[in-house]
Amino acid sequence: MQSVIRAENLRFAYTRVPVLENISFDVKSGDYVGLIGPNGGGKTTLLKLLLGLEKGSGEIFLFGTPLEEFKDWHKIGYLAQKSPVSQSRFPISAEEVVLMGLSSRRGAAVSRAELKEVYEAMRQTRTREYAGRIFYDLSIGQQQRVLLARALVSKPELLILDEPSTALDASSREMFFDLLGELNAKRGVTILLITHDTGEVGKHISKFMYVDKTLVFFGTKEEFCKSDKVAQKLGAFAQHTIDHLHNHGHCPLGCACGEEHK
């Protein structure tokens, strides 16, 4: 399986205060990784390092290429926690927001073929009906799906998302995670997602990564549920998982670690 993101001994500090230390992992093609950890544990900083937005020490390889030599940025879609577009009242349409995902790759002129790509990305995210509407008039959930379409319009092989569900209500959150699950399962898009919705996203992901200044855990859902290190860090959630296993015979994350309890 092809390596999509490989990190070796990553370290990062703000004004000599360590933020991340000794981070090493290898995300393979087709993985769907839920990146979790406490606030201030370095999750967003890690994503910035992987995207070259921050500079630390250690080595990063994207699709087998050292970060400093990587040129194929169209292979990567990124959805930040707070998009400048979401903060603006500028009267831009949803369609124009999605077009932004193509401009850095192909220039300002919009061809018929590019419009077709835009509409396909909007179809995939169920936002085609909003194409002509002003972006800031949409609900937060609709805006997030439009921004997801923008991240997808260049047909990325890797999608990186920083807490995309934070402001969503329960139904919008479920729809959003279902869309990501479909992209991973049907299109084979590799996904790295920062989330606090461990149970919700657990239905779809294949692996968990737990970061708290260092790499506490990286592995499958089954390994996650049985990890002593994770249990020590998560406390109440780990106990809830154990109770759920004993009471219902299956894991709330949808993995197979409950088979032995049946």
Contacts in CASP RR format, 6 or more apart in sequence:
PFRMAT RR
TARGET T0000
AUTHOR 0000-0000-0000
METHOD contacts of the structure
MODEL  1
MQSVIRAENLRFAYTRVPVLENISFDVKSGDYVGLIGPNGGGKTTLLKLL
LGLEKGSGEIFLFGTPLEEFKDWHKIGYLAQKSPVSQSRFPISAEEVVLM
GLSSRRGAAVSRAELKEVYEAMRQTRTREYAGRIFYDLSIGQQQRVLLAR
ALVSKPELLILDEPSTALDASSREMFFDLLGELNAKRGVTILLITHDTGE
VGKHISKFMYVDKTLVFFGTKEEFCKSDKVAQKLGAFAQHTIDHLHNHGH
CPLGCACGEEHK
1 28 0 8 1.000
1 29 0 8 1.000
1 30 0 8 1.000
2 28 0 8 1.000
2 29 0 8 1.000
2 63 0 8 1.000
2 64 0 8 1.000
3 26 0 8 1.000
3 27 0 8 1.000
3 28 0 8 1.000
3 29 0 8 1.000
3 61 0 8 1.000
3 63 0 8 1.000
3 64 0 8 1.000
4 27 0 8 1.000
4 28 0 8 1.000
4 29 0 8 1.000
4 30 0 8 1.000
4 31 0 8 1.000
4 62 0 8 1.000
4 63 0 8 1.000
4 157 0 8 1.000
4 158 0 8 1.000
4 190 0 8 1.000
5 25 0 8 1.000
5 26 0 8 1.000
5 27 0 8 1.000
5 50 0 8 1.000
5 60 0 8 1.000
5 61 0 8 1.000
5 62 0 8 1.000
5 158 0 8 1.000
5 190 0 8 1.000
5 192 0 8 1.000
6 25 0 8 1.000
6 26 0 8 1.000
6 27 0 8 1.000
6 59 0 8 1.000
6 60 0 8 1.000
6 61 0 8 1.000
6 64 0 8 1.000
7 23 0 8 1.000
7 24 0 8 1.000
7 25 0 8 1.000
7 26 0 8 1.000
7 49 0 8 1.000
7 50 0 8 1.000
7 58 0 8 1.000
7 59 0 8 1.000
7 60 0 8 1.000
7 61 0 8 1.000
8 24 0 8 1.000
8 58 0 8 1.000
8 59 0 8 1.000
8 60 0 8 1.000
9 22 0 8 1.000
9 23 0 8 1.000
9 24 0 8 1.000
9 57 0 8 1.000
9 58 0 8 1.000
9 59 0 8 1.000
10 20 0 8 1.000
10 22 0 8 1.000
10 23 0 8 1.000
10 24 0 8 1.000
10 46 0 8 1.000
10 49 0 8 1.000
10 56 0 8 1.000
10 57 0 8 1.000
10 58 0 8 1.000
10 59 0 8 1.000
10 60 0 8 1.000
11 18 0 8 1.000
11 20 0 8 1.000
11 21 0 8 1.000
11 22 0 8 1.000
11 23 0 8 1.000
11 56 0 8 1.000
11 57 0 8 1.000
11 58 0 8 1.000
12 18 0 8 1.000
12 19 0 8 1.000
12 20 0 8 1.000
12 45 0 8 1.000
12 49 0 8 1.000
12 54 0 8 1.000
12 56 0 8 1.000
12 57 0 8 1.000
13 19 0 8 1.000
18 213 0 8 1.000
19 41 0 8 1.000
19 42 0 8 1.000
19 45 0 8 1.000
19 213 0 8 1.000
20 42 0 8 1.000
20 45 0 8 1.000
20 46 0 8 1.000
20 49 0 8 1.000
20 211 0 8 1.000
20 213 0 8 1.000
20 214 0 8 1.000
21 213 0 8 1.000
21 214 0 8 1.000
22 214 0 8 1.000
22 215 0 8 1.000
23 46 0 8 1.000
23 211 0 8 1.000
23 214 0 8 1.000
23 215 0 8 1.000
24 215 0 8 1.000
25 209 0 8 1.000
25 215 0 8 1.000
25 218 0 8 1.000
27 33 0 8 1.000
27 190 0 8 1.000
27 192 0 8 1.000
27 207 0 8 1.000
28 190 0 8 1.000
29 157 0 8 1.000
29 188 0 8 1.000
29 190 0 8 1.000
30 184 0 8 1.000
30 188 0 8 1.000
30 189 0 8 1.000
30 190 0 8 1.000
30 206 0 8 1.000
31 190 0 8 1.000
31 191 0 8 1.000
31 192 0 8 1.000
31 206 0 8 1.000
31 207 0 8 1.000
32 180 0 8 1.000
32 181 0 8 1.000
32 184 0 8 1.000
32 190 0 8 1.000
32 191 0 8 1.000
32 193 0 8 1.000
32 204 0 8 1.000
32 205 0 8 1.000
32 206 0 8 1.000
32 207 0 8 1.000
33 191 0 8 1.000
33 192 0 8 1.000
33 193 0 8 1.000
33 205 0 8 1.000
33 206 0 8 1.000
33 207 0 8 1.000
33 208 0 8 1.000
33 209 0 8 1.000
34 192 0 8 1.000
34 193 0 8 1.000
34 194 0 8 1.000
34 195 0 8 1.000
34 201 0 8 1.000
34 202 0 8 1.000
34 205 0 8 1.000
34 207 0 8 1.000
34 208 0 8 1.000
34 209 0 8 1.000
35 43 0 8 1.000
35 46 0 8 1.000
35 47 0 8 1.000
35 192 0 8 1.000
35 193 0 8 1.000
35 194 0 8 1.000
35 195 0 8 1.000
35 209 0 8 1.000
35 211 0 8 1.000
36 43 0 8 1.000
36 194 0 8 1.000
36 195 0 8 1.000
36 196 0 8 1.000
36 198 0 8 1.000
36 208 0 8 1.000
36 209 0 8 1.000
36 210 0 8 1.000
36 211 0 8 1.000
37 43 0 8 1.000
37 210 0 8 1.000
37 211 0 8 1.000
37 212 0 8 1.000
37 216 0 8 1.000
37 233 0 8 1.000
38 212 0 8 1.000
41 211 0 8 1.000
41 212 0 8 1.000
41 213 0 8 1.000
42 211 0 8 1.000
42 212 0 8 1.000
42 213 0 8 1.000
43 162 0 8 1.000
43 194 0 8 1.000
43 211 0 8 1.000
44 81 0 8 1.000
44 162 0 8 1.000
44 194 0 8 1.000
45 54 0 8 1.000
46 211 0 8 1.000
47 160 0 8 1.000
47 162 0 8 1.000
47 192 0 8 1.000
47 194 0 8 1.000
48 54 0 8 1.000
49 55 0 8 1.000
49 56 0 8 1.000
49 60 0 8 1.000
50 60 0 8 1.000
50 62 0 8 1.000
50 67 0 8 1.000
50 160 0 8 1.000
50 192 0 8 1.000
51 76 0 8 1.000
51 78 0 8 1.000
51 160 0 8 1.000
52 60 0 8 1.000
52 67 0 8 1.000
59 66 0 8 1.000
59 67 0 8 1.000
60 66 0 8 1.000
60 67 0 8 1.000
61 67 0 8 1.000
62 70 0 8 1.000
62 75 0 8 1.000
62 76 0 8 1.000
62 158 0 8 1.000
63 70 0 8 1.000
63 72 0 8 1.000
63 75 0 8 1.000
63 157 0 8 1.000
63 158 0 8 1.000
65 72 0 8 1.000
73 104 0 8 1.000
74 105 0 8 1.000
74 154 0 8 1.000
74 155 0 8 1.000
74 156 0 8 1.000
75 156 0 8 1.000
75 157 0 8 1.000
75 158 0 8 1.000
76 156 0 8 1.000
76 157 0 8 1.000
76 158 0 8 1.000
76 159 0 8 1.000
76 160 0 8 1.000
77 151 0 8 1.000
77 152 0 8 1.000
77 154 0 8 1.000
77 156 0 8 1.000
77 158 0 8 1.000
77 159 0 8 1.000
77 160 0 8 1.000
78 151 0 8 1.000
78 159 0 8 1.000
78 160 0 8 1.000
78 161 0 8 1.000
79 144 0 8 1.000
79 147 0 8 1.000
79 148 0 8 1.000
79 151 0 8 1.000
79 159 0 8 1.000
79 160 0 8 1.000
79 161 0 8 1.000
79 162 0 8 1.000
79 164 0 8 1.000
80 162 0 8 1.000
81 162 0 8 1.000
81 163 0 8 1.000
81 164 0 8 1.000
81 166 0 8 1.000
81 194 0 8 1.000
83 147 0 8 1.000
85 92 0 8 1.000
85 97 0 8 1.000
85 100 0 8 1.000
85 135 0 8 1.000
85 147 0 8 1.000
86 143 0 8 1.000
86 147 0 8 1.000
88 136 0 8 1.000
89 136 0 8 1.000
90 136 0 8 1.000
91 134 0 8 1.000
91 136 0 8 1.000
92 134 0 8 1.000
92 135 0 8 1.000
93 131 0 8 1.000
93 132 0 8 1.000
93 133 0 8 1.000
93 134 0 8 1.000
93 135 0 8 1.000
94 122 0 8 1.000
94 127 0 8 1.000
94 130 0 8 1.000
94 131 0 8 1.000
94 132 0 8 1.000
94 133 0 8 1.000
94 134 0 8 1.000
94 135 0 8 1.000
94 138 0 8 1.000
94 142 0 8 1.000
94 146 0 8 1.000
95 118 0 8 1.000
95 122 0 8 1.000
95 131 0 8 1.000
95 132 0 8 1.000
96 135 0 8 1.000
97 135 0 8 1.000
97 146 0 8 1.000
97 147 0 8 1.000
97 150 0 8 1.000
98 118 0 8 1.000
98 121 0 8 1.000
98 122 0 8 1.000
98 127 0 8 1.000
98 146 0 8 1.000
98 149 0 8 1.000
98 150 0 8 1.000
98 153 0 8 1.000
99 110 0 8 1.000
99 114 0 8 1.000
99 118 0 8 1.000
99 153 0 8 1.000
100 150 0 8 1.000
101 150 0 8 1.000
101 151 0 8 1.000
101 153 0 8 1.000
101 154 0 8 1.000
102 110 0 8 1.000
102 114 0 8 1.000
102 117 0 8 1.000
102 118 0 8 1.000
102 153 0 8 1.000
102 154 0 8 1.000
105 154 0 8 1.000
106 114 0 8 1.000
117 153 0 8 1.000
117 155 0 8 1.000
118 149 0 8 1.000
118 153 0 8 1.000
119 128 0 8 1.000
119 131 0 8 1.000
121 149 0 8 1.000
121 150 0 8 1.000
121 152 0 8 1.000
121 153 0 8 1.000
122 128 0 8 1.000
122 130 0 8 1.000
122 131 0 8 1.000
122 146 0 8 1.000
122 149 0 8 1.000
124 149 0 8 1.000
124 152 0 8 1.000
124 179 0 8 1.000
124 183 0 8 1.000
125 145 0 8 1.000
125 146 0 8 1.000
125 148 0 8 1.000
125 149 0 8 1.000
125 152 0 8 1.000
125 179 0 8 1.000
126 145 0 8 1.000
126 175 0 8 1.000
126 179 0 8 1.000
127 142 0 8 1.000
127 145 0 8 1.000
127 146 0 8 1.000
127 149 0 8 1.000
130 138 0 8 1.000
130 142 0 8 1.000
130 146 0 8 1.000
135 143 0 8 1.000
135 146 0 8 1.000
136 143 0 8 1.000
138 146 0 8 1.000
139 172 0 8 1.000
140 167 0 8 1.000
140 168 0 8 1.000
140 172 0 8 1.000
141 167 0 8 1.000
141 168 0 8 1.000
141 169 0 8 1.000
141 172 0 8 1.000
141 176 0 8 1.000
144 164 0 8 1.000
144 165 0 8 1.000
144 167 0 8 1.000
144 168 0 8 1.000
144 172 0 8 1.000
144 176 0 8 1.000
145 175 0 8 1.000
145 176 0 8 1.000
145 179 0 8 1.000
147 164 0 8 1.000
148 164 0 8 1.000
148 176 0 8 1.000
148 179 0 8 1.000
151 159 0 8 1.000
151 161 0 8 1.000
152 159 0 8 1.000
152 183 0 8 1.000
156 189 0 8 1.000
157 189 0 8 1.000
157 190 0 8 1.000
158 189 0 8 1.000
158 190 0 8 1.000
158 191 0 8 1.000
158 192 0 8 1.000
159 180 0 8 1.000
159 183 0 8 1.000
159 189 0 8 1.000
159 190 0 8 1.000
159 191 0 8 1.000
159 192 0 8 1.000
159 193 0 8 1.000
160 191 0 8 1.000
160 192 0 8 1.000
160 193 0 8 1.000
161 180 0 8 1.000
161 191 0 8 1.000
161 192 0 8 1.000
161 193 0 8 1.000
161 194 0 8 1.000
162 194 0 8 1.000
163 194 0 8 1.000
163 195 0 8 1.000
163 196 0 8 1.000
164 176 0 8 1.000
164 193 0 8 1.000
165 172 0 8 1.000
165 173 0 8 1.000
165 176 0 8 1.000
165 177 0 8 1.000
165 195 0 8 1.000
165 197 0 8 1.000
165 200 0 8 1.000
166 196 0 8 1.000
168 176 0 8 1.000
173 197 0 8 1.000
173 200 0 8 1.000
174 200 0 8 1.000
177 197 0 8 1.000
177 200 0 8 1.000
177 201 0 8 1.000
177 203 0 8 1.000
177 204 0 8 1.000
178 204 0 8 1.000
180 191 0 8 1.000
180 193 0 8 1.000
180 201 0 8 1.000
180 204 0 8 1.000
181 191 0 8 1.000
181 204 0 8 1.000
183 189 0 8 1.000
183 191 0 8 1.000
184 190 0 8 1.000
184 191 0 8 1.000
184 204 0 8 1.000
185 204 0 8 1.000
191 205 0 8 1.000
192 209 0 8 1.000
193 201 0 8 1.000
193 205 0 8 1.000
195 201 0 8 1.000
198 237 0 8 1.000
198 253 0 8 1.000
199 252 0 8 1.000
199 253 0 8 1.000
202 221 0 8 1.000
202 253 0 8 1.000
202 254 0 8 1.000
202 255 0 8 1.000
203 253 0 8 1.000
203 254 0 8 1.000
205 221 0 8 1.000
206 220 0 8 1.000
206 221 0 8 1.000
207 218 0 8 1.000
207 219 0 8 1.000
207 220 0 8 1.000
207 221 0 8 1.000
207 224 0 8 1.000
208 217 0 8 1.000
208 218 0 8 1.000
208 219 0 8 1.000
208 220 0 8 1.000
208 221 0 8 1.000
208 224 0 8 1.000
208 230 0 8 1.000
209 215 0 8 1.000
209 217 0 8 1.000
209 218 0 8 1.000
209 219 0 8 1.000
210 216 0 8 1.000
210 217 0 8 1.000
210 218 0 8 1.000
210 224 0 8 1.000
210 229 0 8 1.000
210 230 0 8 1.000
210 233 0 8 1.000
212 233 0 8 1.000
216 229 0 8 1.000
216 230 0 8 1.000
216 233 0 8 1.000
217 223 0 8 1.000
217 224 0 8 1.000
217 227 0 8 1.000
217 229 0 8 1.000
217 230 0 8 1.000
220 255 0 8 1.000
221 251 0 8 1.000
221 253 0 8 1.000
221 254 0 8 1.000
221 255 0 8 1.000
221 257 0 8 1.000
222 255 0 8 1.000
222 256 0 8 1.000
222 257 0 8 1.000
224 230 0 8 1.000
224 253 0 8 1.000
224 255 0 8 1.000
225 241 0 8 1.000
225 245 0 8 1.000
225 251 0 8 1.000
225 253 0 8 1.000
225 255 0 8 1.000
225 257 0 8 1.000
225 258 0 8 1.000
226 257 0 8 1.000
230 238 0 8 1.000
231 238 0 8 1.000
240 252 0 8 1.000
241 251 0 8 1.000
241 252 0 8 1.000
241 253 0 8 1.000
244 250 0 8 1.000
244 251 0 8 1.000
244 252 0 8 1.000
245 251 0 8 1.000
245 257 0 8 1.000
245 258 0 8 1.000
245 261 0 8 1.000
246 261 0 8 1.000
249 258 0 8 1.000
249 261 0 8 1.000
249 262 0 8 1.000
250 258 0 8 1.000
251 257 0 8 1.000
251 258 0 8 1.000
END
